[in-house]
């Protein structure tokens, strides 16, 4: 399936929120409405490093990729971090996840990024199958301390 991928836009708010809720439900996460509102505001703010791209068929959003770039101490330029990737359950298995990643690779290269990285849960077998087709996981383990 060939679906256009584009920047997220203000009219996408309701559909994005529905997809976002599906993403949060998948991971069993509850966020306050304030956090979701702040995330949405960042996605629309051109000065924010957080960027959103969506796969849209006509007026229907089918998935999203949220990313940000940041300086790196390991390369002379910046890295791109794919923070969130989600495809609506009814649209899975049609190449949208791959299309969103390929789009992000092109976007990151155009911005001069040196690397793209992401992570997922160890038991997310469906996503890992896709991710493994790009690159094998490295030997890093994530630690996250809530402050």
VENVEN-V792883 format. One record per backbone hydrogen bond with DSSP energy under -0.5 kcal/mol. NH is the residue of the N-H (numbers start at 1). CO is the residue of the C=O. If there is no record, write none. Layout:
# VENVEN-V792883
((NH/CO) (NH/CO))
This chain:
# VENVEN-V792883
((3/1) (4/56) (6/54) (8/52) (12/9) (13/10) (16/12) (17/13) (18/14) (19/15) (20/16) (21/17) (22/18) (23/19) (24/20) (25/21) (26/22) (27/23) (28/24) (28/25) (29/24) (31/29) (36/32) (37/33) (38/34) (39/35) (40/36) (41/37) (42/38) (43/39) (44/40) (45/41) (45/42) (46/44) (48/45) (51/67) (53/65) (54/6) (55/63) (56/4) (56/54) (57/60) (58/56) (60/57) (61/59) (62/55) (63/55) (64/86) (65/53) (66/84) (67/51) (68/81) (69/49) (70/79) (72/77) (79/70) (80/115) (81/68) (82/80) (82/117) (83/66) (83/81) (84/66) (86/64) (88/62) (91/88) (92/89) (94/91) (99/95) (100/96) (101/97) (102/98) (103/99) (104/100) (105/101) (106/102) (107/103) (108/104) (109/105) (110/106) (111/107) (112/109) (113/108) (114/78) (115/78) (117/80) (124/121) (125/123) (128/124) (129/125) (130/126) (131/127) (132/128) (133/129) (133/130) (134/131) (135/131) (146/144))
